[in-house]
């Protein structure tokens, strides 16, 4: 990865809109109805969410977001890497960026929800590498056999 840039995104560009549309379609393909927790473009524009995109030149490589749950905790949202750039460390760079921002905000912990299905095994492995531990549901989530909930103490 030569010149990876991670920058805050206002979610108004065509590339990120298309990227997130593809993400939601993929979630619908692999996740049972009622178990999809990915946010659409409008929901990601919420004032309690900060959204970042990863770029190399004008190519969109991935994205991730941090949702403030309260003054002491946040949630990792919308982690996604472009298919052609998976297994290149992009998700790690985005996650490191989110963790640093959560620490800068003095959060005590960072939480997330991801899928329990085999397709989500790489995501779960990434989070475990970064010190996330399994936990029960949190915030507005309810227990769901298709969801895995994790937390990281900061």
C-alpha positions, 0 to 999 in steps of 0.5 A: 500500500503505497499512498493510502490516505484515510480521510473524513467523508461527508458521504456526498460523493458518487463513489462512496454512495455506490460503494455503500449500495454494493455493501448493503446488497452484499449484506442482503445476499449473505445475511438473513432478513431481520439480522442486517445491521448495516446502515444506509447512506442517510443513517450514516449521515447522523451527527453521532457518526463520524465516517472515513474513507480510505483512498489511494489516489482517486480509488476508493479502497474501503471505509469505516465509521465511529458512532458515539453511543455516549460520552464514554463509549463508541461503536465501530460501524460500516467497516468495508474493504473493496473486493479487489483490495481485501487481504492488503491491510486496509481494514487494519489501517481503518480500524487503527484510525477508528481506535485512535479516534476513540482513544482521543475522545477518551472513550472507555470502550469500543463496541461492535456488531458483526455477523456470526455466519462463516462469511464474517470469519475474516472480520471477527479474526481482525477484531480479535487481533486488535483486542476485541473480546466477545460480549452480549448485545449492547445499545439497541441490539437484541440477541440474534444468532446471526450476530456477534457482539464484541468490545475492546477496553481502551 
